[in-house]
Amino acid sequence: MAAAEYFIEIPPEVIHSTRMSPQDMKLELALTLFQQGKISFGKAREMASMTVWAFQQLLGSRGILVHYDLQDYFEDQSAIDALTKHDSGQ
């Protein structure tokens, strides 16, 4: 399934006043959505384009607690299953 891309319009004065790059804004959005429980750790990490370790370090440096719920477990289990099948040649 291909990922859909959505675009949001940010007024130029906001871009100027924040002095943030688009990637920095995307990172902040990922952190905020994760902190609010709107997206999982994995989805936030992907959105931020960071490794698991780097994202964990960033969360820790910001004092954001890592929550791990049932959805995270199922996503991890699916990824493990896919890797296991790939490694066994199935």
C-alpha positions in Angstrom: 0.0 0.0 0.0 1.5 3.3 -1.1 1.7 6.1 1.5 -0.4 9.1 0.8 1.1 12.5 1.0 -0.7 15.5 2.4 0.4 19.1 2.3 -0.4 21.8 4.7 -0.1 25.5 4.0 2.0 27.4 6.5 2.0 31.2 6.2 5.4 32.7 5.3 5.4 34.8 8.4 5.2 31.7 10.5 8.1 30.1 8.7 10.1 33.3 9.1 9.3 33.8 12.8 10.0 30.2 13.8 13.3 30.0 11.8 12.6 26.3 11.3 13.2 24.2 8.3 10.3 22.0 6.9 12.1 19.0 8.3 12.3 20.6 11.8 8.6 21.4 11.6 7.8 17.9 10.6 9.9 16.6 13.5 8.0 18.9 16.0 4.7 17.7 14.6 5.7 14.1 15.0 6.8 14.7 18.6 3.6 16.5 19.5 1.4 13.9 17.9 3.3 11.1 19.7 3.2 13.0 23.0 -0.6 13.4 22.7 -1.0 9.7 21.9 -2.3 10.4 18.4 0.3 8.3 16.7 2.5 5.4 17.8 6.2 5.5 18.5 6.9 3.8 15.2 4.8 6.2 13.1 6.3 9.2 14.9 9.8 7.9 14.3 9.1 7.3 10.6 7.6 10.8 10.3 10.6 12.3 11.9 12.9 10.2 9.6 14.9 9.0 12.6 16.3 5.7 13.7 14.7 4.1 16.8 17.7 4.9 18.9 17.9 8.5 17.8 14.2 9.0 18.3 14.4 7.5 21.8 17.3 9.8 22.6 15.3 12.8 21.4 12.3 11.9 23.4 14.5 11.5 26.5 16.2 14.8 26.0 12.7 16.5 25.8 11.4 14.6 28.8 8.7 12.9 26.7 7.8 9.5 28.2 7.7 6.6 25.8 4.3 4.9 26.0 3.9 1.4 24.5 0.4 0.3 24.0 -1.4 -2.6 22.3 -1.2 -1.0 18.9 2.5 -0.6 19.2 2.8 -4.3 20.2 0.8 -5.4 17.1 2.8 -3.2 14.8 6.0 -4.6 16.2 4.7 -8.2 16.0 3.7 -7.6 12.3 7.2 -6.3 11.6 8.9 -9.2 13.3 6.6 -11.7 11.5 7.5 -10.1 8.1 11.2 -10.1 8.9 11.0 -13.7 10.1 9.2 -14.8 6.9 11.7 -12.8 4.8 14.7 -14.4 6.6 13.4 -17.9 6.2 12.7 -17.4 2.5 8.9 -17.8 2.7 
